[in-house]
Amino acid sequence: MFHKNDLFHTNIGFDMRVPDFGAPPLTVYEEALKMIEYADANGIDKVDFQEHHQSEDGYCPVPFLIGTAAAARTKHISIVLGAVILPFHDPVKVAEQIAVADLISGGRFYTVLAAGYSPTEFAAFRVSLKDRARLMDEGFDIILRALSGQRFMDKDREVFVRPLPSRPPHEIVYAGGGTPAAARRAARFGLPMWPMNDAIMVDYEAECARLGKQPGRYIRGMTSLYITEDPERGWQELGPHLLHYMKSYAKWSESPGQSASPLHGLDTIEKIRAADLVKVVTPDEAIAIGRTRSVGLQPLLGGLRPDLGWKSLHLFVEKVLPAIKDAPAEWRKSQGL
């Protein structure tokens, strides 16, 4: 399963964006669910969805909804919400959604909870950015206690969540973020970690050591791929959509000190190519990458035409995946593990 400490997993991700120059919304949602079924049938490890609000291109604001739709149409693939922005939600409702999603999926659902960073989104939910840390602490406490079956008082209300999930909450809930504060919070609550960058795992492990706790699981970073037989043509196909994607994220995180995003300043395709955050590669190049680290595809990235997304996905499943599926065992053997 993807949630074990491992260098290798395969992923397919969707944010459901529909910019004016991309595919229409109905097509994006129909094709995304078909792609997820295909990924499930062909052994891709996980699918992930994120959350954002008030996005002109329709970025999915309700990841639990699309995630449970994916669960109902699949049998094996792990479903990850990475991440749900906890300060925008009542933690009791989040706990209830986590429990029901776990049951619908047969224990394949994972929820990453993060603090968020966009001032416009916080304003839309009438939440102050200054309250993020407090809301995260309070939210984690309520969710973990509720999902463990406790009945308790939260100030003036009783908290009692039923049904309960099929697994303990610490197997389902991850702490997300890209700052040392997020890593230390994960350690305090004994949660597994989904870091935006692996560098903060030093802070996570140090805080675990200070508290006398064993570090939990964490999801290592992956390399995002667009697979094509002709990379230069691939850049022509993907480039405008990737530029839209990068500019949108950079705009959300433009306030100094609010985000650890690496996307600031990537305002041209040339800069994006130089940053190497997404690799446009041939199947053979993808195999070389996938034998050393986790890899993922975003086949509808930035409203990419579904036929182009399908081409990349088919190349991955037919030519890349068979060559990398044994990579974890082979790598561990080479390291004497």
Secondary structure, DSSP 8 states (H G I E B T S, - for coil): -TTSS-S--EEEEE-----TTS--HHHHHHHHHHHHHHHHHTT--EEEE----S-TT---S-HHHHHHHHHHT-SS-EEEEEEEEGGGS-HHHHHHHHHHHHHHHTS-EEEEEE----HHHHHHTT--GGGHHHHHHHHHHHHHHHHTT-EEEETTEEEE--S--SS-HHHHEEEEESSHHHHHHHHHTT--EEESSGGGHHHHHHHHHHHT-----B---EEEEEE-S-HHHHHHHHHHHHHHHHHHHHHHT-STTS---S-TT--SHHHHHHHTSEEEE-HHHHHHHHTTSEEEE-TTGGG--HHHHHHHHHHIIIIIHHHHTTHHHHHHHHTT-
